[in-house]
Amino acid sequence: MKVLVTGPTGAVGQYVLEALMRTDHDVRVFTLPDSMHRINYRDRIEMVPGDLADRDALDEALDGIELVFHTALISPPPAIDPDMLEHVNARGTRNLVKACRGAVSRFVMVSSNNVYVPHRMPNLWPLTDDAQREAHGNPSQQALGESLIRAEDAVFEAAETGAFDFAMLRPSIISGRKSPFVDNLVTQLIRNPEAADGLRRMWDTMQWTHGTDIGTAALLAADHPDLRNQSILVAGEEPITAYDVLSLMWEIMNVGREDNPYAELAARHNVGVPKFYPAKLRAAGWRPRMTAKNCIQEILGRLEFYASTSVNFPAYMPVE
């Protein structure tokens, strides 16, 4: 099958491309011209440069394509002008959908759990796949949610007319090689463990999902009959707080020791209830392979903190 991936260098797109390299699909990517040098597997794929606003480039990219993975969206909470969010997410997706009409059989889009109505209290957890959508948060987050909802609606409207089948993936916080939120959180904590108090109040309970698991979910969604024309939550299994991140960091940096000064604090502040439950994916056989500890190990290794700070990683107990 001939497959197109948009955004192949992004936080999710690179992992979708990686997963496709383990299949026998013929893969083409569509990316901005100044990103082409960062694409992996260039000797095994076709590349078409262009922008989602360029109909001629879209027609070239879609020539002969049966399946599209659309990951070229701005999905983490960014400090980006709302007009840019509208241009990339809403209008860009609408342009791609228009070009796909009558040309492809299935359209897999990776949106974000930012589109869901917020459920802040554990008695309302876990949130599941078909929960209500609502843009929310600070102005930047709200603009993001609105642009993603409009992007999703473009896909839903096209599918309702029979243009193609779809699968709408909505991952939780993304970890991996390009995960600024998770990287920044870990960096803040390793520089100042006392920041955990404020970070725990700000972000409360989180569920991280590694890009490799999202890539696997995307390929499953493209093929599984029970995931046809479905909105699909993607989330790791572990509910964690900033205190859990601290505890796991200390554990990674102090192999063989059992006197973790953060373990009790982490356990006390974790309600133990997942905020998200990816029911449809689990019913289809999907399970996340990467744990929160795996994600942190990857980040610390990438930032070279093992050698530079493991001996001096400070311990503290907050005043409560």
N, C-alpha and C positions, 0 to 999 in steps of 0.2 A: 504494500500500500504506500502511496506517496503522501507524505505528511509535512505540514508546515508548522514551524514554531516561531512565534513572534516574541521579541524580547529575549533572545537566547543567552544574553550575558547578565540578566537580572538575578535577583535573589531566588526566584523559582525557576525561571526559564533555563538557567544553566543545568539545573538538576533534571528537568524534563528532558533536555537534550541528552544528558548523560544516561538516563534510563532508556531512551530510544536507541542509544548505541548498543544496547544489549538485545535488540530485536532485529528482525530482517526488513524493517521498513526502509524505504527510500526517504531520506530526510532533507528538507530544505529549510533554511532559516531566513527570516526577514528582520533586518536590523538597521539602525541608523548608520550611515556611512562611517562616522567617526568611532563606531564601536566594533567594526569588523575585525580589527587586529586582536581583539580580546576574545574572539569566539574559539572555543575548543573544537577539536576534531575536524579542522578545516580540510584535511585531506580525504575525508569520508562523506562530506555533505555538500550540498549546493548552497550558495549564499546569494541573496538578492538584497542590495542596499536600497533603503528608502524610508519614507515617513508615512505614518498612517493617514496623513492628509493628501498623499500623492496617489491618485486613482490609477495612473499608468503603472506605477511601481507595484501597487497591490495586484493589478491584473497579471503582471509578470510573475509575481510571487505565487499566485494562486493557480497558475496554468497547470492543469493535470492533477491538482491536489484533491484528495478525498477527505482528509482529516486535518483539522486545525487545532493547535494548542495556542491559545491566546494568553500570553503572560506579560505582554508589554503594557502594563499598567503601573501607576504609582500607587502602592498599597500601604506601606507603613505610614504612621502619622508624620507627615513631613512639614517643614517650615517652607512651604511652597505657595506661591500666589494662587488663589482660587481659579484664576483664569487659566493657569497652566494645568491644574487638575482637570478642569473642564475640557481643555484642548486634548490632553492625552487620554484621559479615561473615558469621558462621555462621547465627545465628537470622534475621537480616534476609533473607539470601538464601533460606533455607528457606521463609520466609513468602511471598516473591515467587514462588518456584517452585511452591508449593502453589496460589497464586492463578492461576498461568499454565496449570496442567494443563487440557488440553482447550480452551484459549482461544487459544493462539498456535501458530504453525507452527515458528518458530525462535527460539532463545534464545542471544544472543551475550553472553558475560560476559568482562569484563576483570579477570583475576586479577593475578598477578605472578610473576616468575621466582624470587621468594623461596621458592616451594614446592619448587624442585628441590634434590636432593642437591648439596651444594657440591663443586665440582671445582676444587681450588686449584692443581694442578700443570699447566703447559702441555702435558705429554705426554698429559693426559686431555682436552684441548680439541680441537675445540669441542664443547660440550654441544648436543644437538639436541632437537627438540620432545618426544619421548616418553621423555625421561630419567626416572629414578626420582624420586619425590617424598619429601621428608623435611624436617620443620621443624628448624631449626638456628640457631646463633648465640647471642648473649646472650639473657637472659630475655625482653626486649622483642621481639627479632626472632623468637625461638622461638614466643612467643605469637601473633605475627602470622602466621607460617607455619602454625601449627596451625589458626587461625581460617579462613585462606584454603583450606586443604585440606578442612576440613569444609564450607565454602561450595561448593567444586568438587564434592565428593561428593554434595551435594544435587542438583546439576544432572545429574551422571552417573546417579544412581539414577533420577531422573525420566525421563531419556532412554531408559534401559533398559526402562522400562515402556511406551514409546511415547508419552509425554506430549507431546514435541516433539523436533525436531532441535536440536543445540547446536553452538556453536563456542566453545572455551575459549582466550582469548588470554592469553599470559603475557609481558608486556613487560619488558625490562631497565630500567635506571635511566631515569626519565622526565625529559626536559627540556621547557621550554615556559613558558607564562605563570604556571604555578603549580607550581613544582618546587623545594621547599625544600632538598633535598639538593644539587642542582647549584648553586643560588644561593648557599648557604652555603659550598660548597667554593670557588667563584670569589671570593666576598667574603673568605674567609680568606687566599687566596693574594695577592690584590691588596693587602691590608693588611700581610701578612707573607710574602713569597716563601719565606723559610726554612722555613715550615710544610710545604712540599712534601715534605721528607724524611719527616716523620712520616705525612703523608697518603698518600704512596706506599706505605709499609709497611702502613698500616691498610687501604687500599682496593685496593691492588695494581692489577691490570688491570681497567678498566671498559669497558662499552659503553653509550653513551647513545642513547636513542631519543626523538626529538622527538614531541610530542603530535600534530602534523599527520600524521606517518607512522603513528602508532597509529590515528588516526581513519580513514585510508585503509585500513589493514589490517582494521579492524573492519567496514567496509562490504564489503570483498572477502570476508571470512569469512561474512558474512550471505548472500552470493549465489552464491559459487563452489561447484559441486557436489563438487569434490575436497576441500573443507574442511568438508564436512558431517560432524558428529559427530567432530570432531578437536580435539586439544589442539595449540595453535599458539604457538610461540615468536615473539616480535617483538623484533628487535634491530637497532640501527644496525651499519654495516659496520666501523667503526674501533675497534680496541682502543687504549685510551689510559690513561695514568697521570697522576698529578698533575703530573709533569714536562712531559708533553705539553700539559696545560692551561696551565701557565706559559708554555711556548714559543708557543702559539697566542695567548695574551693579549698577549705582547710584540709578536708579528707584527701583530696587529690595531691596536695602539696606536702602532706605528712604521712606518706605510706607506711603502714605498720604500726602507727600510733593509735591509741584508742581514747585519748584524753581530749577529744574534740570539744573546745569551749563553746561552740555554737550549736551543738546537737540538741540540747535540752531547749534552748531558746527557739530553734527552728520548729521543733515538735510542738511547742506550746502555742505557736502562732499559726499553725497550719490546721485548718478545720478538717482536712482529710477527705473533702468532698470535691470531685472534679467539677469545674465550672462548665465544661463542654463535654458532650458525649456524641461522637460520630457514629450514630446508630446505623446509617445506611452503609457506610464503608465497612463497618465491623460485620454486618450481615453478609456482605459480599466477600468476606474473608481477609480484609486488610487489617494489619496490626502494625503500629509504629515500631521500628527497630532501634531507633536512637532515643536514649534516655536523656534526662536533663543533665546527668553527670557526663554522659558522652559529649553533649553539646559544650559543656564548660571545659572539658578536657581539650576539645578542639580549639576553643578560643584561647585558652592559656598557652597551648602549644604554639598557636599562630602568633601570639603577642610575645612569645619567648619569656613568659613569666616563671616557668618552672625553675630555671637556674637563677634568675635575677632576684626573686623575692621569696622563694619558698622557705628559706631559713628564717627570714625576718617578718613573715606575715603576722601582723599583730592580732592579739586577741583583746576583746573588750566585752564588758557586760553593761548594757544600758541601764540607766537609772529609771525605774518605773514607779 
